[in-house]
Amino acid sequence: MNPKTPEDIPVKASYISSGVRMDQLPAADRPEFALIGRSNVGKSSLINRLAHHQGLAKSSASPGKTRLINHFLFEIPPATSMYLVDLPGYGYARASKKEIEAWNVMMKRYLRERPNLVCVLQLIDSRLSPQKADLDFANQMGEWGLPLVLVFTKTDKDSMVQASRNADRFGKAMLETWESLPPTFMSSATNGRGRNEILKFLVDCSKQWAQKG
């Protein structure tokens, strides 16, 4: 378990299932938020930090090897219940052309057909200048009209000044094709930066989803 402070939002989290097909996913009976990013960007680490449960989501020993859609149930008092979904990373090299094509088909179906998907949280390594794979994915979400949130990870590895500069550079690159930028968070799975802000955002989105339903 990760250490908590009195101000932290309490969460009860548990692993639900892993699947490779739409018919293997849990019932679409609550709001769902998908986390995706380049391999080794820290998706599992962020899920664990949000849950305050170090062993909840397990990282693959070989980056780029994960091919499953992993569902985690997050329950936040007093009455919010949601799924967080750990999706396979994109931009990986250790895969055959056939495997990449199969991944693309699976992800397209999930992202465009999952009825309870509220938004996609795209994780981006804050230590790096804008990467083509990240920009390509963001632009694809824009073309499909899917709500997108940017989460810059590993902000504890360099100075916040450098992390903010890279985030600004990414935003400027996005504005070449986007009219305005999506919601953006700075995060660290190590020191908890951004945890409460992200959870509050997810709770607000969940309430809006419930009202529409």
HURA-V529086 format. One record per run of one state. SS is the DSSP state (2 for helix, 1 for strand, 0 for the rest). FROM is the first residue (numbers start at 1). TO is the last residue. If there is no record, write none. Layout:
{{SS FROM TO} {SS FROM TO}}
//
This chain:
{{0 1 11} {1 12 19} {0 20 21} {2 22 24} {0 25 30} {1 31 38} {0 39 42} {2 43 51} {0 52 68} {1 69 76} {0 77 79} {1 80 86} {0 87 89} {1 90 90} {0 91 96} {2 97 113} {0 114 116} {1 117 125} {0 126 131} {2 132 144} {0 145 147} {1 148 153} {0 154 159} {2 160 174} {0 175 182} {1 183 186} {0 187 194} {2 195 212} {0 213 213}}
//
